[in-house]
Amino acid sequence: MPKRKRQTDGKRTEPTTRIDRRVVLGGMSAIVASALSGPTSAMALPEKDQQSRPALAGARLRKVATEEAFTIPEVAEAMRDVARRGGTNLDLKVLNLIYGATPDTSTSNRNTAAPTLLSRLLSLDATRISEMDANGVDMQVLALAIPGVQMFEADKAVALARLSNDRLSEAMRSHPTRFAGLACFAPQDPRAAVLEMERAINRLKLNGFLVNSHTQNVYLDDSRYWPVLEAAEGLGAPLYLHPRAPSDGMAAPFRDYNMDGSIWGYAVDASTHALRLMLSGVLDRFPRLRIVLGQMGAALPFWLWRLDSVAAPGSRAALRNKLKPSEYIQRNFAITTSGVQDPQALRFCIDKVGADRIMWAVDYPFQPTAPAVKFIESAPLSDQERAQIAFQNAQQIFRIAK
Amino acid sequence: MPKRKRQTDGKRTEPTTRIDRRVVLGGMSAIVASALSGPTSAMALPEKDQQSRPALAGARLRKVATEEAFTIPEVAEAMRDVARRGGTNLDLKVLNLIYGATPDTSTSNRNTAAPTLLSRLLSLDATRISEMDANGVDMQVLALAIPGVQMFEADKAVALARLSNDRLSEAMRSHPTRFAGLACFAPQDPRAAVLEMERAINRLKLNGFLVNSHTQNVYLDDSRYWPVLEAAEGLGAPLYLHPRAPSDGMAAPFRDYNMDGSIWGYAVDASTHALRLMLSGVLDRFPRLRIVLGQMGAALPFWLWRLDSVAAPGSRAALRNKLKPSEYIQRNFAITTSGVQDPQALRFCIDKVGADRIMWAVDYPFQPTAPAVKFIESAPLSDQERAQIAFQNAQQIFRIAK
C-alpha cells in the first residue's frame, strides 16, 4: 500500500467552489464565465496578453495545462519524410494522421481533422493563445508533439531537438506568462542528448523534459539510456514519459481495430514502460529522478495493490527493485489527467497517490480544451485539491515562476 | 459513461456486518470464526461435508470462490512434455513453475513452491476441502489450471479436454455443495470444441467455460473461433476469459524482470483480449455472450471513461463496435476480485459496473486463501453488496444450485 494516502475513509468534498463561482457570476456557465473573466494572478504580463485577460479577483481558477503539444515546420517536414518512407512501426498511423503524407483509409474521420491539427500544432502565438483565452487556460506546458525527434536518424534528431528547443524557448520569452516548456532530446545519441538537456535547463531555462517512450524499440531502463536519466536527475528536472504506440516487439495485437494509439496502445506502452523503470532497479540507481505519467498514471494507481502484492521486494516477481511499486510511485512519479476526465478516476488517484502528485492537462490539440476545463472546474474536489491539481503542483514540479 | 452506476455520490457504507459478526462471535477473529462455524445454508449435504461445516445460523458469510484451479495427472504429464520441448512462448515460465520440468534459475523462490503447488492442483478431495474448511470457503468454482489444454496439439487437446471435464464432473458429483466447475475446450479444433461444450453443459452439467486467452497466439475475435462464442452464447453459459502470458507478437517487453505473468503480462493480455472482443464487433454478433474477467476486470473499469471517449461509435477509434465499451461491460461482462484485494479498487468497480457484476475469487492455489477471505469479510461494503459479491452473483451467473 502507498505510504501516503489521502481521504481513504470515503468522504468526498462537495463542489462548493463551483457553486460559489456560479453565484458570483450570476448564472453564467462556468466555462463561458472563465473564458470571459481571465486570470487573477498579478504577474507582469506582456501588453497583448493582458488585454485578453481582464482581472476578476477571486472569481476564477488558474489553470496550467501540462501535456500540450506543438511542432515546428522543420520537424513536420522531417516527419513527412518518415511517413513517406513507410514501414511497420505502429506510430506511422499517427504520423499520417498529423502530417497527412498518406490518406489513412482505415479511419474516414481522421483525415478531415488533419490540416487543422497541424496548423494548431504549428502555432506558438495568436491561434494557440486565442484558443487558450476562449477556454480560460492560463498557461500551457509545451512539448514537441509525439513522437518527438525519436524516429529520425541520430544526427538529424540531435539537430532538430536543438532547433525545436530554441523555438520553444523563443515562444516562452515572447509569452512568459502563457507558455512553459519541456525540452526534447535525441536518445539515439545519449552523449548529445545529455549536452542538449544541460543546455535546455541551464541556458534556455526550460522546465523539464518530455520523452516519447521507447526509442528504436528500446525502453529507458536499458543501460544505454542511463546517461539521460542521470542528467535529468542531476539537473533536478522532471521527465514527462509520454506514450507512443507499442514497440515492434509488442505491436501485433494492436494492429487491428485502431488499437494502436489513444484507445489502448498508449495506455499499455506507458504503463509497461513505467513498470520497467521500477522493476529493473533503475529508480534505485537514480532515486531523485522525477517522472511524469499522463492518462491518470496510465492506470498504475488502480493496479498498485496488486503490483505491491506480487512485486514487493522478496515476493514472487521481484528481482531487482529495492522498493515496492507504490513506494516508487510516491517517491519518483507525478501523474496528469490528460485524456481522462473522469471524476471517479480522479478521486481514486487522489486517494491512492495524493492530490499533490496530480496535475491537470488537456493534450492540446489532440483533445478538445473545453471538456478538460469543465472537468477541472466541476469535479468534486476541495478548494485546496482543485488549486493543487489545476496549477499549484505544475508550478512546483516544473518550477514555473508564479 | 456506464448506463448503470451505483453510489457515485461518494457515500460509503460502514462495515457494520463485520462488527456485528465480531460481537456475535465474542471477539474471535472473523477468519478463525468462519473456519469453525461453517455455512448456514440449508442444503442437503453429503455426510462427509456436513461434518466439517457445523451450522451457525446467520453468523457467517457464505463464500463461493470463482477462479480456482485444478489439474489432473494426465494433463500435468502433457504439460511437462510441452515444458521439456521448450521454445520462446512466454507461458513456458509458468509451466516450469507449476510442473517443475526445468529449474527456473531466474526466480530462486519459485521452485521451492512447485511441489506443493502441483499437489494442491491435483487434489479434488481431502487436501483441497480441508484448506477450504480451514478458511471458511464454502464452494470453489473449479477450472483446469493455466493454460488449459491450449498448448497441446489439437487431437491431444480434444482428448484431454474431455478427460478433464469428466474428472471435474466426478469431483462435483462427489462434493456437490463444495465444487462447481467450468469446462475447458480445445479452440485448436473449433468443431470438436463446440461438441465438448455442448456435452459439458447438457450432459455433465458443468457451470460454464474457462478459456486461457489466446490459442496459438490468436484471440477469440478471430472468425475461426466464432463457433466457440456462438456455442457459449447458445448454451447460455458464461465464458471465463482467464489470462495467459502475452502472445508471441506482444511478448518482447515482458521477457525482462519477470514481467510475463501475474505482475503485469496477465493484466495486459486479458484487458487487450477483452477490448479486441468489444472493438471487433464480435459482441454485436453474439450479444448475449457473457464473459467473466478476473483481476477486477483487468482495470478496464478504471479505463471506461477514456475508452468511451475514444471508441464510442462515431468517434476516433471506433471502427466496428456498435456500442460504447461501457455498454459492452454492462451487457456482456462480469468481473471477479481474483488477485486484487484492494477495498478502494473494489469500491471503484462497484461504482462503475455495479455490485451485481462482481464476484469474489481466490485463485487457489496460486494465491493464498486467507487474505482473500479476510478481504471479502472486512471490505467496507453494505450487507447486500457483500452477499452479492461473496456468493449470490456467482450462484446466479454460474447457475449454481442454492
Boltz contact constraints between the chains, C-beta under 6 A:
constraints:
  - contact:
      token1: [A, 10]
      token2: [B, 12]
      max_distance: 6.0
  - contact:
      token1: [A, 12]
      token2: [B, 10]
      max_distance: 6.0
  - contact:
      token1: [A, 249]
      token2: [B, 252]
      max_distance: 6.0
  - contact:
      token1: [A, 250]
      token2: [B, 250]
      max_distance: 6.0
  - contact:
      token1: [A, 250]
      token2: [B, 252]
      max_distance: 6.0
  - contact:
      token1: [A, 250]
      token2: [B, 253]
      max_distance: 6.0
  - contact:
      token1: [A, 252]
      token2: [B, 249]
      max_distance: 6.0
  - contact:
      token1: [A, 252]
      token2: [B, 250]
      max_distance: 6.0
  - contact:
      token1: [A, 253]
      token2: [B, 250]
      max_distance: 6.0
  - contact:
      token1: [A, 253]
      token2: [B, 272]
      max_distance: 6.0
  - contact:
      token1: [A, 257]
      token2: [B, 279]
      max_distance: 6.0
  - contact:
      token1: [A, 257]
      token2: [B, 280]
      max_distance: 6.0
  - contact:
      token1: [A, 257]
      token2: [B, 319]
      max_distance: 6.0
  - contact:
      token1: [A, 258]
      token2: [B, 317]
      max_distance: 6.0
  - contact:
      token1: [A, 258]
      token2: [B, 319]
      max_distance: 6.0
  - contact:
      token1: [A, 262]
      token2: [B, 310]
      max_distance: 6.0
  - contact:
      token1: [A, 263]
      token2: [B, 310]
      max_distance: 6.0
  - contact:
      token1: [A, 263]
      token2: [B, 311]
      max_distance: 6.0
  - contact:
      token1: [A, 263]
      token2: [B, 317]
      max_distance: 6.0
  - contact:
      token1: [A, 264]
      token2: [B, 275]
      max_distance: 6.0
  - contact:
      token1: [A, 268]
      token2: [B, 268]
      max_distance: 6.0
  - contact:
      token1: [A, 272]
      token2: [B, 253]
      max_distance: 6.0
  - contact:
      token1: [A, 275]
      token2: [B, 264]
      max_distance: 6.0
  - contact:
      token1: [A, 279]
      token2: [B, 257]
      max_distance: 6.0
  - contact:
      token1: [A, 280]
      token2: [B, 257]
      max_distance: 6.0
  - contact:
      token1: [A, 299]
      token2: [B, 299]
      max_distance: 6.0
  - contact:
      token1: [A, 299]
      token2: [B, 302]
      max_distance: 6.0
  - contact:
      token1: [A, 302]
      token2: [B, 299]
      max_distance: 6.0
  - contact:
      token1: [A, 302]
      token2: [B, 302]
      max_distance: 6.0
  - contact:
      token1: [A, 305]
      token2: [B, 340]
      max_distance: 6.0
  - contact:
      token1: [A, 305]
      token2: [B, 342]
      max_distance: 6.0
  - contact:
      token1: [A, 306]
      token2: [B, 339]
      max_distance: 6.0
  - contact:
      token1: [A, 306]
      token2: [B, 340]
      max_distance: 6.0
  - contact:
      token1: [A, 310]
      token2: [B, 262]
      max_distance: 6.0
  - contact:
      token1: [A, 310]
      token2: [B, 263]
      max_distance: 6.0
  - contact:
      token1: [A, 311]
      token2: [B, 263]
      max_distance: 6.0
  - contact:
      token1: [A, 317]
      token2: [B, 258]
      max_distance: 6.0
  - contact:
      token1: [A, 317]
      token2: [B, 263]
      max_distance: 6.0
  - contact:
      token1: [A, 319]
      token2: [B, 257]
      max_distance: 6.0
  - contact:
      token1: [A, 319]
      token2: [B, 258]
      max_distance: 6.0
  - contact:
      token1: [A, 339]
      token2: [B, 306]
      max_distance: 6.0
  - contact:
      token1: [A, 340]
      token2: [B, 305]
      max_distance: 6.0
  - contact:
      token1: [A, 340]
      token2: [B, 306]
      max_distance: 6.0
  - contact:
      token1: [A, 342]
      token2: [B, 305]
      max_distance: 6.0
  - contact:
      token1: [A, 344]
      token2: [B, 351]
      max_distance: 6.0
  - contact:
      token1: [A, 348]
      token2: [B, 348]
      max_distance: 6.0
  - contact:
      token1: [A, 351]
      token2: [B, 344]
      max_distance: 6.0
